Amino acid sequence: MIRLYTLIVMSFLPAQVWAKAYDRPIPQAQSATAEFWFFMASLLLVGALITVAWLVSKR
């Protein structure tokens, strides 16, 4: 009986091979708002790096 269950399960395994191929998403252009916030985050990161460099040099 276990062999029958195994045969049934194994017969359904090849169905996974017929799955649809992965379609890569097409990148969308960034909005002006997203570019603005990226610019602000970049400025804050540079400011944080300068602050850390200043604090480390004082030590």
C-alpha positions in Angstrom: 0.0 0.0 0.0 2.9 2.4 0.8 4.2 1.8 -2.7 0.9 2.9 -4.2 1.0 6.2 -2.2 4.6 6.7 -3.3 3.7 6.1 -6.9 0.9 8.6 -6.7 3.1 11.2 -5.1 5.9 10.6 -7.6 3.5 10.9 -10.5 2.5 14.5 -9.5 6.1 15.7 -9.0 6.8 16.3 -12.8 3.9 18.7 -12.8 6.2 21.2 -11.1 8.6 21.1 -14.0 5.9 22.5 -16.3 5.6 25.7 -14.2 5.6 29.0 -16.1 9.1 30.5 -16.7 10.1 33.5 -14.5 9.5 36.8 -16.2 11.9 39.5 -15.0 10.2 42.7 -14.0 10.8 45.7 -16.2 12.3 48.6 -14.1 10.3 51.7 -13.9 11.6 55.3 -14.0 12.0 57.0 -10.6 9.7 59.8 -9.8 11.0 63.3 -8.9 9.9 62.7 -5.3 11.9 59.5 -5.0 15.0 61.2 -6.5 14.6 64.1 -4.0 14.4 61.7 -1.0 17.4 59.8 -2.3 19.4 63.0 -2.6 18.4 64.0 1.0 19.4 60.6 2.3 22.7 60.8 0.5 23.4 64.2 2.1 22.6 62.8 5.5 24.9 59.9 5.0 27.8 62.1 3.9 27.1 64.4 6.9 27.1 61.4 9.2 30.4 60.1 7.8 32.0 63.6 8.2 30.7 63.7 11.8 32.1 60.3 12.6 35.5 61.2 11.1 35.5 64.4 13.1 34.7 62.6 16.3 37.3 59.9 15.7 40.0 62.4 14.9 39.3 64.3 18.2 40.0 61.2 20.2 
